[in-house]
């Protein structure tokens, strides 16, 4: 049964990869041409924003520009960006790095507009905090008719960001490289328990502390 499911997933993945390539690269190139390279032309201005040059005390929001960028990067770069690069180089050779750089430059434009739309269509909650993201600007920007697409994004995002995958990948890498069981003189099971508690504590700081944490 599991083998059939895995075969079906592999079959669908082979087609999904090409669709993803078309939409990501094609969408990024469209935004670059449509905006005449605006994110790249104003790169120096973005550095000024991050340095606090354009900060104003009356600006709304919970965090400053640099903290907002840090949050966006933290939500974008994960274990997949680290281990995925190593796997790609192992399978495709050093030449893969060039294409990753190229797609990263295109992806910068997509991220720029994704974050810009999230700020434009963010909403203030009853607690006085702001909430935004694709699920908000899909409905606010396109209209109520696009709500099914926003709901689908939430469902897909919920599956895609399940911590179990990232934690499992991190744990396996940590156990094989650092070998805490030999370093601390404890069993592998105990090492996993300690690592799990540390990761849970770090995650709790973010969940219960909010965006500022």
Rosetta blueprint (number, residue, H / E / L):
1 X L
2 X H
3 X H
4 X H
5 X H
6 X H
7 X H
8 X H
9 X H
10 X H
11 X H
12 X H
13 X H
14 X H
15 X H
16 X H
17 X H
18 X H
19 X H
20 X H
21 X H
22 X H
23 X H
24 X H
25 X H
26 X H
27 X H
28 X H
29 X H
30 X H
31 X H
32 X H
33 X H
34 X H
35 X L
36 X L
37 X L
38 X H
39 X H
40 X H
41 X H
42 X L
43 X H
44 X H
45 X H
46 X H
47 X H
48 X H
49 X H
50 X H
51 X L
52 X L
53 X L
54 X L
55 X L
56 X L
57 X L
58 X L
59 X L
60 X L
61 X L
62 X L
63 X L
64 X L
65 X H
66 X H
67 X H
68 X H
69 X H
70 X H
71 X H
72 X H
73 X H
74 X H
75 X H
76 X H
77 X L
78 X L
79 X H
80 X H
81 X H
82 X H
83 X H
84 X H
85 X H
86 X H
87 X H
88 X H
89 X H
90 X H
91 X H
92 X H
93 X L
94 X L
95 X H
96 X H
97 X H
98 X H
99 X H
100 X H
101 X H
102 X H
103 X H
104 X H
105 X H
106 X H
107 X H
108 X H
109 X H
110 X H
111 X H
112 X H
113 X H
114 X H
115 X H
116 X H
117 X H
118 X H
119 X H
120 X H
121 X L
122 X L
123 X E
124 X E
125 X L
126 X L
127 X L
128 X L
129 X L
130 X E
131 X E
132 X L
133 X L
134 X H
135 X H
136 X H
137 X H
138 X H
139 X H
140 X H
141 X H
142 X H
143 X L
144 X H
145 X H
146 X H
147 X H
148 X H
149 X H
150 X H
151 X H
152 X H
153 X H
154 X H
155 X H
156 X H
157 X H
158 X H
159 X H
160 X H
161 X L
162 X L
163 X H
164 X H
165 X H
166 X H
167 X H
168 X H
169 X H
170 X H
171 X H
172 X H
173 X H
174 X H
175 X H
176 X H
177 X H
178 X L
179 X L
180 X H
181 X H
182 X H
183 X H
184 X H
185 X L
186 X L
187 X L
188 X H
189 X H
190 X H
191 X H
192 X H
193 X H
194 X H
195 X H
196 X H
197 X H
198 X H
199 X H
200 X H
201 X H
202 X H
203 X H
204 X H
205 X H
206 X H
207 X H
208 X H
209 X H
210 X L
211 X L
212 X L
213 X L
